[in-house]
Amino acid sequence: MEKMINRPIAGTFGWLHMGAQAVEVPDQRDELQYRLAAGEVRTVLVEDDGTDRAITADLPEGACLHLVQISVDSGADLQVTDLQVHCAEKAAFHWYRLVLGGQNTYDNCSVTLAGDDSNFTADIGYQLADEDCYDINCEAIHLGKCTESAIRASGVLADEATKLMRGTIDFRTDCSGSVGNESEDVLLMDETAHNQSVPVILCAEEDVVGNHGATIGRPSEEVLYYMESRGIGEKEALRMLSRAKILSVAGKIPDAKLRECILQSIGEVQGDNE
């Protein structure tokens, strides 16, 4: 079954030919729903297995959900995730997304900050090689007053891997006092790797703050020279820098046991790839 996925809010992406993608997906879709009690704090791990999955979360007043989602190249041709989250007053949603290979991975994450003082953070780490493809659409929709969002991505592209990230911070009318930030740090290991980063800020309210920025390219010659002067060859230096991108995201997971388990699995996967 073919359907359009990762359709962004702004028409800007269509002008850039980076709008929704037509993808052939399975007829059956997995659905995960999370409903928290007011004030509840919960950490959830979702491991991708090559499916078309919808995830929804309804966060009432003061609730906090930490969603850890990890993809490891398991040989599946396709992984699709549609993540929809609604945050009430003082609710918080934290998304820790790790993509360690995979031929075609598509993420759509849309978070509505409906209540005053609600919060959304996304920490995305990816490591792609060969002909891996990662396509992501991430949206923070500010409706309530004094809401905050931060979309942060850090990753590595090698060989002929491709990545497209559309990030949108949408300040709606009456969301005064809100703040949104978006940043990305991309390490290109080979000239054949292809990266597209398209940050967008939409603003219908005057009293808000929105920032975005991106750093894209190979590591500087100064960094490589410094590491080589200490006996670390260029290949090993690049491997260490690549690993650091992933660990910077995994290290933010608040649950200590889960964090250690994921750090260990990352080490095993990267060890197998060496």
N, C-alpha and C positions, 0 to 999 in steps of 0.2 A: 504494500500500500504506500503510495507516495503522498507526502504532506509537506507543507511549508513550515519550517521551524526557525527559531531565533529571529523572529520579527521584532525589530526595535521600535521604540516609541517615535523617534524622530525620522522624518522623511529624508533627512540629510544623508542617511546611509544609502537610500535608493539612488540619490544623485551620484554617489560615489561607487555605485554598483556593488555595494556591500550590504544589501538588504537581506530579507529572509532567504533561506536556502531550501530547495526542493530535495527531499531525502526519502529514499525508499526504506520504510520502517516495517517491523512485524505487525501483523493484524492485532495481536494482543499486547496490551500495555499494563505494566505493573504500576500499582498505586500505593503510595505510603502517605499516611496522614498522621500528623502530630497535633494533639490538642492538650495544651498545658493548663494547669490550674493557675489562678492569680498568684503571683509571687513565686511560682515554682521555677527551679533551675534544673535543666536537664542537658546531658551530653549524649549524643547519638552518633554511632559509626555506621556509615553506608558504604559497602564495598561493591563497586560496579562489576557486572558479570556479562556485559554484552546484551543489554536489553533496552527497550523503550520505556522509560520510567517517569512517572509524575510524582512529585513530592509537594505536599501542601502542609503549611503550618499556620495555626491560628493562635497568636500569643496574646493573652489577656493582660490586664494591668499588672505591671511589675514582673512579668514572666521573662525568663531568659533561656534561649535554646542555643546550644553549641552543636552545630552539625558538621561532622567530619566526614568528608566524602573522598574516597581514594580510588583511582583507576590504575591498575597495573596491566601491562600488555599481556593479555591471556590468550591471544590469538583470535579474539572476536573481531569481526569486520566493522562493527558499529556499536557505539554507546550513545544513547540520547537521554538527556535529563531535562525535565521542565520543572523548575523549582519556583513555587509561588508562596510568599509569606506575607501575612498581615500582622502588623504590630500595633497594639493599643497603647494607651498612655504608659510611659516609662517602661515599656517592654523593650527587649533587646534580642537581636538575632546575630549570631556570629557564624560565618561560613568558612570552613577551612577546606580548600579544594586542592587535591594533589593529583596530577595527571602524569604518570610515569610510562609514557608510550601508549600505543594504540593506533590502529590505522585511521579510524574516523571517530572522533569524540566531539559531541555537540552538547553544550550547556546553555540553557536559558534560565537566568536567575532574575526574578522580579520581586522586589521587596517594597511594600507600601508602608510608609511610616505615618500611619493615620493618627495616632495619639500624640499629644504633646510630650516632649522629652523622650521620645522613643529613639532607638539607636540601631544601626546596621553596620557591620564591618565584614568585608570579604577579604580573605587572604588566600591568594591563588598561586600555586607553584606548579610548574610544568617542566618536563624534560622530554624532548622529542627528538627522534633520529630517524634514519632511513627515509621512508615516505609517510611518516606519521602526519596526521592532520588534526588540529584542535581549533574548533570554531566556538566562540563564546559571545553571548549577549548578556550583559549584566546591567540592571537598572535599579536605581534608588529613587523612589517617588516620595517626595516630601509633601505631606499634607498638614501635619500638626505643627504647632509652634515649637521652636527650640529643638528641633530634631537634628540628628547628626548621622552622617554616613561616611564611610571610608572604603574605597575599592582599591585594593593593592594587589598587583600581580608581579611575579618575578619568575623568569624562566630561561630555558636554554634550548636553542634550535641547532641541530646538526644535520649534516648530509643534505637531503632534499626535503626536510620537514617543513611544514607550513603552519602558521598560526594567524588567526584573525580574531581580534578582540574589539568588540563594540562596547563602550562603557558610557552610560547615560546617567547624569544626575539631574533630576527634574524637580525644580522648585515650583510648586503650585501656589496659587493665590492664597494668602492668609497663613503661609508657613513662616512668618517673620521670626527672626532670630536663629534660623537654621543654618547649618554648616555642612558642606559636602566636599570631599577630597578624593581625587583619583590619581594614582601613580602606577607606572610600570617600568620595570627594569629588564631588558631583554639582552641576552648574551648570544651572539651569532657565532657559531663555531666554524661554519663554512660559508663561502660565498654563494653556494647553491641553495642555502636555506632561505625561506621567504617569510617575512613578518609584516603584518598589517595591524596598526594600532590606531583606533579612531575614537578619541574621547569627545563627548558632547555634554555641554551644560545648557539646560533649558531653564529660563527664568521668567516667572510671571509675578514675582514679588521683589520689592526693592531691598528690604532689610535682611539680606542673606549673604553668605560668603561661599563661593565655589572656586576650587582650584584643581588644576590637572597638569600633569607633566609626564614625560617619558624619557628614558635613557636607553638607547638602542645602539648596539655595535659590538665589536670585538674588544677584549680586555686591552688596556693600554700597554704600549711597549714598556713603559716604566714599571708597571706591575709585573710583567713577565720577566723583565731584566732583574728586578729585585728578587724574585723567587728563584731564578736561575743562579743568581749570585750566592744563594744559600743551598745550592746543590739540588734544586728541584727542576727537572727538565720541563720543556714547554708542554708536552703531552700530559704529564702528571699535574702540572700547574692548572691546565684547562680542566682536567678531571676534578680537581679540588674545588675550583671556582664553580663548576657545574653542580657539584654536590652541595655546596654552600647555599645555592639558590633554593633547593628543596628543603634543606634543614632549617632555613630561616622561617619557612612557613610551618613545618611540622613542630618546631620548637615552641610555637605559640599555643598549641593545644593545651587547654587548662587541666585536663585530667591526667595526672602523672603516669598512672599505669597504662592508659591508652597511648599516651605520648611515647613512652618507652617502647611499647609494642610496635607502634608504627615506625619509629626510628630504627628499630631492629629490622623490620621487614624491608624498609628502604635500603638499608645496608646490604641485606641479602640479595635484593633485586639488582642493585648497582654492582655488587660483587659478581653476580652471574653475567653481567653485561661487559665486564672488563676482559 
